Amino acid sequence: MTTKAPLGWAILLGLAAGPPAVHAVVVVDETDVVEINTSAPSNDPGFESVVRVYRAAGPDASGVYLGQGWVLTADHVGKSDSLVEFDISGTLFSSAVIQTVEPSPGVDLELVRFDVASLGPAEAALLASLSPVSLSSSTAGTGAAGEFMMIGYGRSGGVTAKAYDIDTTQNPDVWSDRSVNPPDGAAEASAVLWGGAKQRQWGTNSSAGTLAISYTVESQSTLNPAILTLFDGGDPDEGQGAPGDSGGALFFDNGVDWELAGIMVAISQFDGNAYLAGAPLEEVLPALLDGQPSASLAVYDYFGFPGSVTYSIDLSLFRDDILAIIPEPASGFLVLSGILMFWARRRRGW
């Protein structure tokens, strides 16, 4: 069941005048070892189609290249600052942004188009080589392990996971880092500390249901039907959104092929104890857990519960809106092929 939740969670960008944003996917395996998955996986859903978005302040967000010069990202990425260029498969595309469209106003999605008519042959060939990205036609997710693959640019995890003892007799709770203080029985929380350079990474996860989340993007209220993924370290390469993953991809394995099921937009924590007690949603999904020592922690075990949540806008609900703006992938390939033919004729004097 989808529930509306007017909460002030962290949108994945780290905006100066708003909630912090999600950066690169943090990955931890089932043995509590932090993974750095910076190369395309063997079952690649479209690693090279996930791009780095440069704004005036620098490279701090993600997007997905859909073809014809169109990049799909989060609206709060484009609204908060002027977009400067895109890094697609290691090549900077500095062509002028010639169009921005909100496929569904009031939802945190934005399509940004850069000029492909002025591209050189190498850039045109690179775009033509990218695999077409298909959008999900129905809400994705069955809860099966590894059914989702999250890809985005952002901070990597620390070298190792961190463990904490939590004293709940104090207000707020007091978290003690077990690597600094003497351990007190079994750890009450395990987490990954965001750190390192922002880089493209992938991680896997599974559906934990859907939830409509609301927040403000530059004075405009948004209501965003989202797919939830929980961070509990259960998958071999389990991922969690981190600051910089705004606009990043949530791919779904439908058993035949990969589909783009969602765009990552926000994160929060998950308080399992509050959930069992029937607490209000804002207490079950707080921006920070009680006494949490840092907002840069991706918590994957909190008193035996998953500790963090990533929210990705359900693209199946906006598929028709997006396809009404962007030609089908085959058409985009023909246009780019035309650009390549034009350059070939120029060079050969046809």
N, C-alpha and C positions, 0 to 999 in steps of 0.2 A: 504494500500500500504506500502511496506517495503522500507525504505530509508536508505542509508548508511550514517553514521555519524561518522567521525573521531574525536571524542571528548575525552578529558582527564578527564572523570568522575571518581568518586570514586569507585574503585573495592572493594568488600566487605571484605577486610581483614586487612587493616591498615598496609601495607607493609612499611618497613623502607625506601626503595629506590623506591617508587612509590606512586600512589594514595592511600588514605585510604580505608579500606575494610568495607564490611557490617557485622554488628554484629546481635545480636538477634532481632527477630521481635518485633517492637514497635506496640502496639495495643491501639487504642482509640475508644470509642463508640460514638454513635450519640449525646450523651449529654456532650461530651468533658471530659469524665472520662477515665483516663488511665487504661487499663485492664492488668492484669498479668495472662496470660493463660498458666500455667505450667503443667496442667494435660491434658491427652488425651481428645479431645472433644467427645461428644456422637456419632457424625457421623464421627468416626475416619478413616482418609484415610491411616494411616500408621505411627502414631506418634512415635512408638518404633523403626521404621526402620530408622528414622533420627538420625544420630550419631554425637557425638562430636569428632572432629579431634584434636589430640595432636601433635604438632610439637616440635622441640627442645626448642623453646621459651615458650612452655606451651600450654594450651587448648585455641585455638583462632579461630577455624573454624568449619565448618559443612560438612556433607556428608550424602549420602543415601545408606544404605546397600541393595544390590541387590541379594545377595546369593552367595554361593561358595567361601566365603571370599572376595568378590569384593565389594568395596565401590566406588560410583561415587561422585566426588567432582569437584571443579573448578581447572583448571590447575595451576592457580596462587597460590593455596594452596599448592600443591605438589612441585612446582618448587622453591618456595622461601625459603624453609627450609626442612630438612629431617623430614619425618613423623615418629613419635615414636610409637604411639598407638592410639586405638580407644575406646571410651566409647560407648558401645552399650547396651541400656536399663539398665544403671547403673553398668555394668560390664566392666572392663578394659581388652581389648584384646591387649596384648603386643607381640603377635607372630610377628616374623620377616616379614617385607614387602618383598615379594618375586617377585613381578612384578608390574610395572607401565606402563600403556599404554594410549596414547592419541588416543581416538577412531576416531578422525578426526583432524589431524595436522592442526594448524593454527586457531583452535577454543579453547576457554578457558574451556575445559573439560578434566578430567583425571580419569581413572579407576585405582584404587590401590587395589592390592590383598595381603592379609596376609595369613599366613600359617594356614590352618584349619586341616591339618593332625596331628598336634601335640596337638590339643585341648583335654582338659579333658571332661568327660561326661557332666558336668554341663554347660560348655560353648557351647558344641555341641548341647545340648538340647535347650538352649536359642536361638541359631541361627535358629534351626529347628522350633521353636515356632512362629517366626516372620511371619506375613502375606506376601505372595508374592506381589511384587510391579510390576505393569504393566506399560509399557511405552506407551504414547500417539502415535497413528499412524498418526494423522493429527494435524495441529496447533489448539490448544485448545483456547476456549474463545468465548463467544457471547456477553459479556457486561452485563450479568445478575448478579444481586447482589449476592454475596456469592458463586459464581461458583468456585472460587479458594480458596485453603487453603495453606497458607505459613507457613512452619515450619523450624526453625533454632535455633542454639545456638548463643547467643550474648547478648548485653546489653539490659536490660529492659528499659522501659520508666520511667520518673520521677513520683512522686506521683500524680501530677496533670498536666494538660495541662497549657501552658503559653500563654499569650496574649500580643501583642505588638501594639503600635502606631508607624507609620512610617512617618517621615518627608522627603518627596520627593523633597523639595526645596533645599536640600543640596546635595553635591557630595563628597563621596557616600551618599546614603540615611542613615538617622539616625533612628535606631530602639530603642524605649523606652519601657522597661518592665513595663506593667501596674500595676504589683504588687509592684513596687518600686516607680514609678513616677505617678503623677495624670493622670488618663485617659483623653484622648482628643477625645470625641465622640466615635463612634463605632471603635472597634479594626480593624486594617488593616491586621493583621496576627495572626494566632493561631498555636501553635507548641507544640511538646513534646521534652523535653530535655533528651537525652540519659543518662542513669545512672544506678547504681546498678550492681550486679554481672551478668556475662554472664550465661545464662540458656536457656534451651529449651523452646520455646514458640510457640504458633500458633496464626494466625490471618487470617481473610478472606478478599477477594478483588474480583475485576472483571477485565476483559480485557479492556485495553485502546488502543489495536492495537499492531502492531509489528514494530520493528526498528532494523536495523543491526548496531551495535555499534563496533567501533574499538579502541583498546588500546594495549599497549605493555606489555608483560609479560616476564621479564628478557631478554630484547633485542629482543624478538620475537614478531613481529606484529601479532595480532589476529583480525579476523572479526567474530562477534558473532551475529547471527540472534536471536533477543530477543523478548519475550513477555513483554509488558509494563503493569504495574499496577500503578494507581495513588492513592495518599494518600489524601483523602478529608473528612474522618470521616463519610462517608455516610452509611457504613455497621455497624451493631451492634458491631462487633468485628473486625473492619478494621485494617489491618496490613500494615506495611511499613518496608522494610529491614533496618537494622542498623548495625554498625560495629561488625563483627563476624558471620554474616549469610552467608558468602561466602560458596558455596557448599550446601546450604540448599535447601529444597524441595519446589516446587510449584506444588501442586496437583490440579487436575481438576475433578469436578463432571460432568460426561457425561450424567447424568440422570439415569444411571443404576448402575454404580460403579465409584470408584475413579481411576484416572490414574496419573502417574507422568508426568506432562506436561513440567516442566522446572527445571533448577538448577539456583538458585540466584547467580548473579555475580557482580552486580554494582548498584549504586544509583546516582541520580542527583536531582536537583531542577527543578521546572517547573514554568516559568514566563508567566502567562496567558496574561498579558498586552503585552508582546513582541510577543506572538503568534498571538494576534488579529492584531497587527501592521505589521505582515508579516516579522518579523525580522529573521535573519539567525538562523539556528538550534542551534548553539553554544550559542546564546543569549536566545533562548526559553528554552533550557535545560542546564543551567549553572551548574557548580559545586557548586556555592553558589549564592544566590540571592543578589541583590545590597544592600550592607551594612549589610548583615546577620551577627549578632554578634558572632555566633559560628557555626562551622562545625558539632557540635553534636546536632543540632536541626533537628527534623523531622517535617517539616512544612506541615500542612494539610489545611490551609486556608490562601491564599495570595491575598488580594484584591478581595475576592470572588471566587478565582480559587483554585483548588488543588495545593499544594505547593511542593510535593516531588514525585519522581518516583522510582520504583524498576524495574530492568531489569533481566529477567530470560531467560537463553538460551533455545530456542525452541527444546526440545528433539525429537520431531517427525521427524525432519530433519536428526537426527543421530541415530534413533532407529535401523536401520539395521546394522549400524557400531557397535553399542553396543552389539546387540544380536549375532553378528558374533564372539564376544569375550567371552561372558558369556553364559553358557548353560541356557536353559529355566528353570523357577523356579521349575518345577516338578523334573527335573534332579538334581538340587541342593539339594532338599529335600531328594532324594534317597541317595545321597552321605553322607549327614549328618546322615541319618538313619543308613547307614552302619557303620559310626564311633561309633554311640551309640551301635549297635549290637556287634561291636568289643570289646567295654569296658564291655558290659554285659557278653560276653563269657569269658573274662579275669577274671572277678570277680567270675564267677561260675565255672571256670576251664573247660569250654567246649573244 
